Amino acid sequence: MTSLTFLDVDTARSASGPRLVVAGNLPSPWSEAAKGIFHVKELPIQVIGYPRVDEALRTWTGALNVPVLLTDEEPPRTGWAEILAFAERQGGVPLIPAEPEARIRHHGLAHELCGEGGFGWCSRLVMIDGGLASGGTRSFSLPVAQYLARKYGYAPERIPAALARLREVLALFDAELARSHAAGHRYLLGAQLTALDIYLATCLTYAVPLADADCPQLQPRVRPALAYLVEQIGAYVTPALVAHRKHLFETKLPWPIVLRAEAASTA
Ligand SMILES: N[C@@H](CCC(=O)N[C@@H](CS)C(=O)NCC(=O)O)C(=O)O
């Protein structure tokens, strides 16, 4: 059972209550983590897998990328930390450590995954580069790569640093996991699951091979971009990281990955 209810875009426009507008075509780490947080907490949330980021999304939500968390009264939330804070306030199992030092560490590490310049961000730069450098024959198609390049700080000379950062973040989380396991704990920051485990699992979805059955609604034209990223960094995803992601999806997160209400499917 999941507390996520998938709505199509038209129904969602006239809905009220908390609504989470997410990437509808691919398992984007930020969108999947936001969904995972509500699911783990068993907090009811209406989820809208948005077909593509466009002017209509801006007019509706006031945001220019996804995820966007809409409530009836409060400003739209688009950042991972704000979305997490909102969910935490609603209740369910706590996903942020209560103790201040642990909380600071949690958010610092989460920023390595979800923040500007972090794992998700650098993954995207590398996928953009794959498309641009190959004239769109690999990774993202040329129009998609060009669109994302303008929007997310792409420059070819930034790619070596982005790849180095990806390797660094993977090594960092492998070491965190090893330290926690050595202390007899199951999760990254100890015996309790935190949002950090969810961010790691959803970021790693980009870095491990994804079978059709794992995410049946993945748009076929996005598949080469994910495959390209696996080619670039897959070798640095350690067996321990793969196993941690697998455990999270087997025991905590919805599986297979659902992106949108079937009716909202786009070509
Ligand atoms: N605002 C998010 C990051 C969201 C983000 O980077 N979204 C990307 C996911 S690939 C997106 O919407 N890309 C599609 C687009 O910009 O058109 C956060 O800071 O937590």
The ligand as an ORCA input file, in Angstrom:
! r2SCAN-3c Opt
* xyz 0 1
  N      14.604     22.248     -7.192
  C      15.198     20.982     -6.882
  C      16.039     20.497     -8.035
  C      15.117     20.151     -9.134
  C      15.707     19.831    -10.472
  O      16.902     20.018    -10.698
  N      14.821     19.352    -11.363
  C      15.188     18.912    -12.665
  C      15.232     17.404    -12.633
  S      16.135     16.682    -13.966
  C      14.176     19.358    -13.719
  O      13.076     19.717    -13.405
  N      14.588     19.251    -14.997
  C      13.723     19.456    -16.123
  C      13.722     20.878    -16.597
  O      14.319     21.757    -15.958
  O      13.100     21.109    -17.635
  C      15.977     21.067     -5.584
  O      16.794     21.975     -5.455
  O      15.754     20.247     -4.709
*
